[in-house]
């Protein structure tokens, strides 16, 4: 699978809520750089992160643009996060079903047709303003 196809499959699985297919696209030692947070390493840590996210947020990504390096080892995606804040996330404003629309991006390292690193970026102050924080 090409780098662009891997990234598109990753987001297709995310949008479908298919966590098995989503996690299958990761290397076992995947590095996950959380927006304005620490790096987590490993598929198990990523799965726990996604369990938390899926409890607190319902999101669909649209307006996807995928870019890849010529050698296919790196890529990037820019998109819009269309979401609903379902359950209060620790340290953030209280959730009561607020919706938000947020531009975001991600950088990837691809190894053997799988995601070896994902670094996500969006404006947390913009998100907080949208949910009424």
C-alpha positions as CSV (number, residue, x, y, z in Angstrom):
1,X,0.0,0.0,0.0
2,X,1.3,3.5,-0.9
3,X,1.8,6.1,1.8
4,X,-1.1,8.1,0.5
5,X,-3.3,5.0,0.5
6,X,-2.2,4.1,4.0
7,X,-3.1,7.6,5.3
8,X,-6.5,7.6,3.5
9,X,-7.3,4.1,4.9
10,X,-6.3,5.3,8.4
11,X,-8.8,8.2,8.2
12,X,-11.5,6.1,6.4
13,X,-11.3,3.6,9.3
14,X,-11.5,6.5,11.8
15,X,-14.6,8.0,10.1
16,X,-16.2,4.6,10.0
17,X,-15.6,4.1,13.7
18,X,-13.9,0.8,12.8
19,X,-11.2,0.7,15.6
20,X,-10.0,-2.8,14.6
21,X,-9.2,-1.7,11.1
22,X,-7.9,1.6,12.4
23,X,-5.5,-0.1,14.9
24,X,-4.4,-2.7,12.3
25,X,-2.9,0.2,10.2
26,X,-0.4,1.0,13.0
27,X,3.0,-0.5,13.7
28,X,3.3,-2.2,17.1
29,X,5.8,0.5,18.2
30,X,3.8,3.5,16.8
31,X,4.7,6.9,18.2
32,X,1.8,9.1,18.8
33,X,2.4,12.8,19.4
34,X,-0.8,14.1,21.1
35,X,-1.7,17.7,20.3
36,X,-0.2,19.9,23.0
37,X,0.7,16.8,25.0
38,X,3.3,14.1,25.4
39,X,4.4,11.4,23.0
40,X,2.9,7.9,23.7
41,X,4.5,4.8,22.2
42,X,3.0,1.5,21.2
43,X,-0.3,0.3,19.8
44,X,-1.7,-0.5,23.3
45,X,-1.2,3.1,24.4
46,X,-2.8,4.3,21.2
47,X,-5.8,2.0,21.7
48,X,-6.3,3.3,25.3
49,X,-6.1,6.9,24.0
50,X,-8.7,6.1,21.3
51,X,-11.0,4.5,23.9
52,X,-10.9,7.7,25.9
53,X,-11.4,9.9,22.8
54,X,-14.4,7.9,21.6
55,X,-16.0,8.2,25.0
56,X,-15.6,11.9,25.1
57,X,-16.0,12.9,21.4
58,X,-17.8,11.9,18.3
59,X,-15.9,13.2,15.3
60,X,-15.9,13.0,11.5
61,X,-13.1,14.3,9.4
62,X,-13.9,16.1,6.1
63,X,-12.2,18.2,3.4
64,X,-9.2,15.8,3.6
65,X,-6.0,16.7,1.7
66,X,-3.2,14.1,1.8
67,X,0.4,14.9,0.8
68,X,3.3,12.5,0.8
69,X,7.1,12.6,0.3
70,X,8.6,11.3,-2.9
71,X,10.1,8.3,-1.1
72,X,6.8,7.4,0.6
73,X,8.2,7.4,4.1
74,X,6.4,10.6,5.3
75,X,3.1,12.2,4.8
76,X,0.8,14.9,6.0
77,X,-3.0,15.5,6.0
78,X,-5.0,18.6,6.5
79,X,-8.7,18.3,7.3
80,X,-11.7,19.7,9.2
81,X,-12.8,18.0,12.4
82,X,-16.6,18.1,12.7
83,X,-17.4,17.0,16.3
84,X,-19.7,16.7,19.2
85,X,-18.4,16.9,22.8
86,X,-20.1,13.9,24.5
87,X,-18.5,13.6,27.9
88,X,-16.4,16.0,30.0
89,X,-12.7,15.4,29.4
90,X,-10.5,16.1,32.5
91,X,-9.2,19.6,32.7
92,X,-11.5,20.9,29.9
93,X,-14.8,22.6,29.9
94,X,-17.9,20.6,30.8
95,X,-19.5,18.7,28.0
96,X,-23.2,19.0,27.2
97,X,-23.3,17.9,23.5
98,X,-21.7,21.0,22.1
99,X,-20.6,20.8,18.4
100,X,-17.5,22.2,16.9
101,X,-15.8,22.6,13.6
102,X,-12.0,22.8,13.7
103,X,-9.2,22.9,11.1
104,X,-6.5,20.3,11.9
105,X,-3.5,18.6,10.5
106,X,-1.3,15.6,11.1
107,X,2.2,14.4,10.1
108,X,3.0,10.7,9.5
109,X,5.9,8.4,9.2
110,X,5.1,5.3,7.2
111,X,6.9,2.0,7.5
112,X,6.1,-1.2,5.6
113,X,2.6,0.2,4.7
114,X,1.7,1.1,8.2
115,X,1.7,4.2,10.4
116,X,4.8,4.3,12.5
117,X,4.3,7.9,13.8
118,X,1.3,10.3,13.9
119,X,1.6,13.8,15.2
120,X,-1.7,15.7,15.4
121,X,-2.1,19.5,15.5
122,X,-5.1,21.8,16.0
123,X,-5.8,25.0,18.0
124,X,-6.9,24.0,21.5
125,X,-7.9,27.7,22.3
126,X,-10.2,27.6,19.2
127,X,-11.8,24.4,20.3
128,X,-12.3,25.7,23.9
129,X,-13.9,28.9,22.5
130,X,-16.3,26.8,20.4
131,X,-17.5,24.6,23.3
132,X,-18.0,27.5,25.6
133,X,-14.9,27.3,27.8
